[in-house]
Amino acid sequence: MEKQEIRTFGRRHGKKLSPRQQRLIENLLPRLAPQHDATILEIGFGAGEHLRMLAKSMPSAVIIGAEPFMNGVASLLSAITDDADNILPEYKNIRVHPDDVRILLKNSDLKFSQIWILHPDPWPKARHEKRRLLQASFLELLSQHLAKDGKIIIGTDHWEYYEWIREKAQKADLLISTPDIEIIETRYQAKNKAGTAAPKYMILSNK
């Protein structure tokens, strides 16, 4: 039986990387491959603003950032290193999976206390709905990688997508809560392409 190909939508490469960024991708990135000691996962970390905040606020936790867009990976690597390409002490607990997170999840038994997904691409056109990451099947996959009392924290400024995600979470038989979370500032949150008043957040967990 052939293995089903994982199809990733969205860009993998943007503008040309700087010489320093290319050097970091070639030399540092392989040393940050995820191990089996990670406890927190952020999916689609963009340029890594929130990932870095997590690393600094929870130094005892090992945090994986999964991001297939190599320019975002390069931006993160630039931000967590000094001029000599050494990782800054406050970011020693960061690991990076530079590819579709489903590859990581389907090939590991990692369990996470927190899984963060902030501002996933809403693919607002109806014909592109199948490209949305947070399908029920994907949420079910995430639920299998939650530790006991683990949480999936999702935030989006696209309110129609937010309601759509709620429907998929119900289909995946997950508990849904909508706590009052202070706005988490990231580059994508600042863009607010949906033009809404503020992001909405939800927390999903296993029953």
KATA-V282438 format. One record per residue. SS is DSSP state (H for helix, E for strand, C for the rest). PHI is phi in whole degrees, 0 to 359 (none if undefined). D_CENTER is the distance of its C-alpha to the mean C-alpha in whole Angstrom. Layout:
BEGIN
ss = (SS & SS)
phi = (PHI & PHI)
d_center = (D_CENTER & D_CENTER)
END
This chain:
BEGIN
ss = (C & C & C & C & C & C & C & C & C & C & C & C & C & C & C & C & C & C & H & H & H & H & H & H & H & H & H & C & H & H & H & H & C & C & C & C & C & C & C & E & E & E & E & C & C & C & C & C & H & H & H & H & H & H & H & H & H & C & C & C & C & C & E & E & E & E & C & C & C & H & H & H & H & H & H & H & H & H & H & C & E & C & C & C & C & C & E & C & H & H & H & C & C & E & E & E & E & C & C & C & H & H & H & H & H & H & C & C & C & C & C & E & E & E & E & E & E & E & C & C & C & C & C & C & C & H & H & H & H & H & H & C & C & C & C & H & H & H & H & H & H & H & H & C & C & E & E & E & E & E & E & E & E & E & E & E & C & C & H & H & H & H & H & H & H & H & H & H & H & H & H & C & C & C & E & E & E & C & C & C & C & C & C & C & C & C & H & H & H & H & H & C & C & C & C & C & C & C & C & E & E & E & E & E & E & C & C)
phi = (none & 287 & 287 & 287 & 289 & 272 & 257 & 257 & 264 & 99 & 287 & 252 & 222 & 238 & 293 & 300 & 287 & 288 & 304 & 294 & 298 & 297 & 296 & 295 & 300 & 283 & 257 & 268 & 308 & 301 & 280 & 255 & 300 & 301 & 247 & 265 & 254 & 285 & 236 & 227 & 229 & 241 & 258 & 68 & 279 & 64 & 267 & 92 & 300 & 288 & 301 & 293 & 296 & 299 & 298 & 286 & 278 & 228 & 296 & 274 & 267 & 262 & 242 & 259 & 252 & 249 & 205 & 279 & 277 & 295 & 293 & 292 & 300 & 297 & 298 & 298 & 300 & 295 & 283 & 258 & 236 & 268 & 294 & 263 & 69 & 269 & 291 & 294 & 306 & 288 & 243 & 295 & 265 & 267 & 237 & 227 & 248 & 273 & 196 & 300 & 297 & 296 & 296 & 297 & 292 & 283 & 240 & 211 & 246 & 302 & 236 & 241 & 281 & 219 & 235 & 256 & 222 & 249 & 55 & 295 & 300 & 282 & 39 & 291 & 287 & 303 & 289 & 258 & 303 & 294 & 278 & 297 & 291 & 273 & 290 & 302 & 296 & 289 & 297 & 296 & 298 & 299 & 299 & 289 & 251 & 270 & 288 & 303 & 65 & 289 & 230 & 253 & 252 & 238 & 223 & 208 & 264 & 262 & 292 & 295 & 295 & 303 & 293 & 296 & 297 & 303 & 297 & 291 & 294 & 296 & 296 & 278 & 61 & 255 & 286 & 237 & 230 & 235 & 287 & 273 & 264 & 297 & 305 & 267 & 275 & 222 & 299 & 287 & 296 & 294 & 293 & 42 & 297 & 282 & 69 & 270 & 293 & 193 & 294 & 246 & 236 & 217 & 239 & 249 & 209 & 284 & 281)
d_center = (30 & 28 & 24 & 22 & 20 & 17 & 17 & 14 & 14 & 14 & 15 & 15 & 17 & 18 & 21 & 23 & 21 & 24 & 26 & 24 & 21 & 22 & 24 & 21 & 19 & 22 & 23 & 20 & 17 & 19 & 20 & 16 & 15 & 14 & 17 & 18 & 18 & 14 & 14 & 10 & 7 & 3 & 1 & 3 & 5 & 8 & 11 & 9 & 11 & 10 & 9 & 12 & 13 & 12 & 14 & 17 & 17 & 17 & 19 & 20 & 16 & 14 & 11 & 9 & 6 & 5 & 7 & 10 & 11 & 14 & 15 & 11 & 12 & 15 & 15 & 13 & 16 & 18 & 17 & 17 & 21 & 24 & 27 & 28 & 24 & 24 & 21 & 21 & 22 & 20 & 17 & 18 & 16 & 13 & 12 & 10 & 10 & 11 & 11 & 10 & 8 & 11 & 13 & 12 & 12 & 16 & 17 & 17 & 18 & 15 & 15 & 13 & 14 & 11 & 8 & 6 & 5 & 7 & 9 & 8 & 11 & 14 & 17 & 19 & 22 & 24 & 24 & 20 & 19 & 19 & 16 & 14 & 11 & 12 & 15 & 17 & 17 & 13 & 13 & 16 & 14 & 12 & 15 & 16 & 14 & 15 & 17 & 20 & 19 & 16 & 14 & 11 & 10 & 10 & 11 & 13 & 16 & 17 & 19 & 20 & 17 & 16 & 20 & 19 & 16 & 18 & 21 & 18 & 17 & 21 & 22 & 19 & 22 & 19 & 20 & 19 & 20 & 19 & 20 & 21 & 18 & 19 & 17 & 14 & 15 & 12 & 14 & 13 & 14 & 17 & 18 & 18 & 19 & 20 & 22 & 22 & 23 & 20 & 16 & 17 & 15 & 15 & 15 & 15 & 17 & 19 & 23)
END
